[in-house]
Amino acid sequence: MAVGAGEVGVMFQPEPETAAAGQREDLFSIIDAAGELLHVPIVLEDTDFRVLAWSRGQHTADEERVSGILERQAQPWLVEVLRSRGDIARLISSPEPAFLEPASDQAKPRMACRVQHDGPHLGYLWASTETPFDSRQSAHFRAAAQTIAVRMSRSGGQGATEQDDLRAVLLGTEAAEQAAGRLGLPAAKFTVLAAASCRPAHDAAFAQIPADVLRLYLTTAHPRSFIARHDHATYAVLLWPESTDDAEAMGRSLKIARDLWDRAALRERIVLAVSTTVGDPGRIPAARSQADRVTGLQQQYPAAPRVASFEDVQLLYALSRLRGALRQDDEILGGAVSLLERHDRQHHTQLLATLRCYLDHFGDTNAAATELHLHPNTFRYRLQRIRDVSGFDPRDAQTRFLAELHLRLRDLDRTGGP
């Protein structure tokens, strides 16, 4: 029975094989991460061209690739064509990815790279793509091949200790100081980059976002980093030279985060937060907590920037905290906004919208009238009605501030949050 490319992901998932199950799932996770980062379908083969793992999205590949996955072995004629053209020898001789022309009229071009890192040659990584990778894509593709080589060659227990140590540093546990020493954290400055689901933290959809995407990206974007998954987020501790200005370190961290978020496969799925810069490993837990506050606001309020520092959301944070305190105390704000809202509801008027527009234009009645498509005299009449109904006095700074604050809190209730 013929099987279409679109059915590959359904029919063949990484099946458990006792002791090998963990490594197989690990390989699939890395290749999925690379596929998301590069937005292409990827396949891993060993040196005998047996298919070991593949990414999602194989429905965009050609029938040659589909047949190889279904049979877990590249077609012999295909391997022979690649050998005869010298493609295999070229891949083995260099760690750099290479662009390969199609092997048949029905095939698509490939980017390919050998899988090897400080050890024997272990296989090949193949990506279906119509055009050659640019320098940045090639760097990510090579990093993926090297990461896979490390995972294939090392024993299963390695890596777990580093993850545990980094979690201890991030959480500030009693073992944090010893963990920082084992990680070899140097005298440096640090920023924490947190990646979380764009939905609330309890949403199971976050499980579909592999931490390996961040790990592979930072391999080339910022090699001086440590990465760990904890609870519902993935954290990267970015190291910067001690001489780096604090603002510069945070600005460069934000640029790294924005470049990652710009990947089409990730844009609708994650939010990214960058902490302020700290100069002591002992301050990393505080930086992590700040990043958590930012991702919490990003998840709760869709209008918040998807990549942000605390400074970017500080007004939203202050309003959210104030709203929470008012609700906890079972208090509500009174004044002009409440009175006008009640009047509008009873008399079907637009006085509250008029006040908002007036405040937004800093008391410029002509500009506010233009926005509402009103004659200036009509707008001034409404302002007088606002004074009569609510007692609002635009010359009183506290009255103006309370009205603006109340309006912003009302907006908060409409844009999200329990």
Secondary structure, DSSP 8 states (H G I E B T S, - for coil): ----GGGHHHH------GGGHHHHHHHHHHHHHHHHHHTS-EEEEETT-BEEEE-S-GGGS-HHHHHHHHHTB--HHHHHHHHHTTHHHHHHH-SS-EEE--SSTT---EEEEEE-SSS---EEEEEE-SS---HHHHHHHHHHHHHHHHHHHS-TTTTHHHHHHHHHHHHT-TTHHHHHHHHT--S-EEEEEEEEESS-TT-GGGGGS-HHHHHHHHHHH-SSEEEEEETTEEEEEEEE-TTS-HHHHHHHHHHHHHHHHTSHHHHTTEEEEE---BSSGGGHHHHHHHHHHHHHHHHH-TTS-SEEEHHHHHHHHHHHHHHHHHHHTT----SHHHHHHHHHHHH---HHHHHHHHHHTTT-HHHHHHHTT--HHHHHHHHHHHHHHH---TT-HHHHHHHHHHHHHHHHHHHS--
